[in-house]
Amino acid sequence: MFDLHTHSIFSDGELIPSELIRRAKVAGYRAIAITDHGDQSNVDFVIPRIVKVCRKLSEAYDIKVIPGIELTHVPPIYIAELAKEVRGLGARIVLVHGETIAEPVAPGTNLAALQSDIDILAHPGLITEAEASLAGEKGIYLEITTRRGHSLTNGHVLKTARQCGAKLVLNTDTHSPDDIVSRSQAQNIARGAGMTEGEVAAMFKNSDCLAEKVWA
């Protein structure tokens, strides 16, 4: 299991990084990214602290722990510049909080994110075909999520990604211990969105490849 979207106490998660990683290791995870919510107000505080602890936890628990950030509710006009800034601060993986139907995300966030230097567009809601095509062209992954609320549009994301050649990853968007899922449960959620067995396998492979890329 590779999970490239989780949260700790450095945003709205319940767990300190050490406990988050220990629980993920016990659940059988091989790689995990800590991607706390960030905007212009806190990225310079959050990212260095996550970077500091990730390598130590990786060594202690024999699991790839990747420092990252989820740019969240950032006005679309500022996403590109902030994505560049967080790379400089040490974020190895950059997500943008997409236009989920569960929250009042600013219209235009998906497009602005896909025009920026990011890795994953998280829970992109009712993403358009044009946006999904851009994701495919730029090699930005679209997220299938196990998170309640955000997962309501998994089926639409899958259908649109299929039509437009965009690649998918599955993440938990963990905020609490109960959000950590087993690989089998993640597979069931993907099947529930309408994925074939081959698509599920390809999606997990995508996560593996992306984890290796940002870890290197």
KATAMO-V445079 format. One record per residue. PHI is phi in degrees with one decimal (none if undefined). D_LAST is the distance of its C-alpha to the last C-alpha in Angstrom with 2 decimals. Layout:
# KATAMO-V445079
<<PHI & D_LAST> <PHI & D_LAST>>
This chain:
# KATAMO-V445079
<<none & 18.34> <-119.8 & 15.44> <-126.6 & 16.69> <-108.8 & 14.99> <-156.9 & 18.17> <-142.5 & 19.97> <-131.3 & 22.15> <-119.8 & 23.29> <-66.8 & 26.29> <-76.1 & 24.67> <-138.0 & 26.05> <-113.2 & 28.26> <-79.8 & 26.69> <-94.7 & 28.81> <-111.3 & 26.41> <-69.1 & 24.84> <-53.7 & 21.09> <-59.5 & 21.95> <-72.4 & 24.31> <-57.4 & 22.21> <-71.2 & 19.39> <-62.2 & 22.08> <-65.7 & 23.81> <-64.8 & 20.78> <-62.1 & 20.14> <-63.6 & 23.84> <-77.7 & 23.80> <96.0 & 21.35> <-72.2 & 18.17> <-104.3 & 14.91> <-151.6 & 12.69> <-150.7 & 14.16> <-111.1 & 13.73> <-95.7 & 16.44> <-129.1 & 17.71> <-64.3 & 21.08> <-63.9 & 23.60> <-146.0 & 23.71> <-143.8 & 25.93> <-62.2 & 27.18> <-81.8 & 28.88> <-137.1 & 26.15> <-62.5 & 22.57> <-72.3 & 23.00> <-90.5 & 24.13> <-73.3 & 21.81> <-61.5 & 18.29> <-59.0 & 18.55> <-72.4 & 19.94> <-67.9 & 17.28> <-56.8 & 14.53> <-59.6 & 16.81> <-92.0 & 17.18> <-63.2 & 13.86> <-63.9 & 12.47> <-64.1 & 16.02> <-69.1 & 16.46> <-59.4 & 13.36> <-68.6 & 14.89> <-69.3 & 18.36> <-113.5 & 18.09> <52.6 & 15.41> <-145.0 & 13.76> <-72.9 & 10.44> <-114.2 & 11.85> <-107.1 & 10.30> <-78.7 & 12.46> <-150.8 & 14.09> <-157.2 & 17.59> <-113.7 & 20.19> <-69.0 & 22.47> <-127.1 & 25.79> <54.2 & 29.23> <-77.8 & 28.27> <-52.6 & 30.97> <-50.2 & 29.74> <-68.2 & 30.65> <-106.4 & 28.17> <-63.2 & 25.07> <-61.3 & 23.63> <-68.9 & 24.14> <-73.2 & 22.81> <-60.6 & 19.59> <-66.3 & 19.09> <-62.4 & 20.15> <-69.8 & 17.80> <-60.3 & 14.72> <-64.5 & 16.42> <-81.1 & 17.01> <115.5 & 13.40> <-68.4 & 13.04> <-87.5 & 9.56> <-137.7 & 11.60> <-122.3 & 15.18> <-111.2 & 18.04> <-120.4 & 21.65> <-69.2 & 24.54> <-75.1 & 26.31> <-81.5 & 30.03> <-54.1 & 30.72> <-79.4 & 34.44> <-86.9 & 34.43> <-142.8 & 34.14> <-84.0 & 35.64> <-69.2 & 32.54> <-63.0 & 33.65> <-56.3 & 34.34> <95.7 & 32.07> <-63.9 & 28.94> <-57.4 & 27.38> <-64.9 & 28.11> <-61.1 & 27.02> <-63.2 & 23.66> <-72.0 & 23.15> <-90.4 & 24.15> <-112.5 & 21.44> <-86.8 & 17.72> <-128.3 & 16.70> <-106.0 & 14.71> <-137.0 & 17.45> <-96.6 & 21.19> <-76.6 & 22.32> <25.1 & 25.71> <-79.6 & 27.03> <60.5 & 30.57> <-89.3 & 32.93> <-58.2 & 30.49> <-86.7 & 32.36> <-64.1 & 31.95> <-63.0 & 31.33> <-67.1 & 28.48> <-64.7 & 26.93> <-64.2 & 27.36> <-64.7 & 25.55> <-59.3 & 22.61> <-62.8 & 22.62> <-65.0 & 22.91> <-93.1 & 20.05> <71.8 & 17.62> <-93.0 & 17.93> <-84.6 & 18.25> <-99.0 & 21.52> <-100.4 & 21.88> <-96.0 & 24.25> <-119.0 & 24.98> <-91.2 & 26.78> <-75.1 & 28.06> <-59.0 & 31.83> <84.4 & 33.21> <-64.2 & 30.09> <-75.5 & 30.20> <-60.9 & 33.62> <-106.7 & 32.30> <-54.5 & 29.78> <-62.0 & 32.26> <-66.6 & 32.59> <-60.4 & 28.86> <-59.9 & 28.62> <-60.0 & 31.69> <-69.9 & 30.62> <-63.1 & 27.13> <-57.9 & 28.89> <-65.5 & 31.31> <-111.6 & 28.87> <76.9 & 25.91> <-85.5 & 23.41> <-91.4 & 20.62> <-116.9 & 20.76> <-130.9 & 18.78> <-111.2 & 20.68> <-132.8 & 20.31> <-94.6 & 22.83> <55.1 & 22.99> <-61.1 & 23.96> <-120.4 & 26.36> <-140.6 & 28.29> <-54.8 & 28.19> <-69.1 & 30.13> <-80.9 & 27.46> <-71.9 & 25.06> <-115.2 & 25.81> <-76.7 & 25.54> <-60.8 & 23.93> <-65.5 & 27.51> <-68.1 & 28.55> <-61.1 & 25.64> <-63.1 & 26.75> <-64.3 & 30.31> <-65.3 & 29.52> <-64.3 & 27.83> <-63.0 & 30.91> <-62.9 & 33.11> <-78.9 & 31.69> <108.8 & 32.82> <-76.2 & 29.80> <-80.9 & 30.51> <-60.8 & 28.93> <-64.5 & 27.04> <-67.4 & 25.74> <-61.6 & 24.68> <-62.1 & 22.72> <-64.8 & 21.08> <-64.3 & 20.20> <-65.2 & 18.51> <-65.7 & 16.57> <-58.0 & 15.49> <-62.7 & 14.19> <-59.4 & 12.30> <-64.6 & 10.73> <-67.3 & 10.00> <-60.2 & 8.54> <-64.7 & 6.06> <-64.0 & 5.50> <-78.8 & 5.55> <-78.4 & 3.80> <-60.0 & 0.00>>
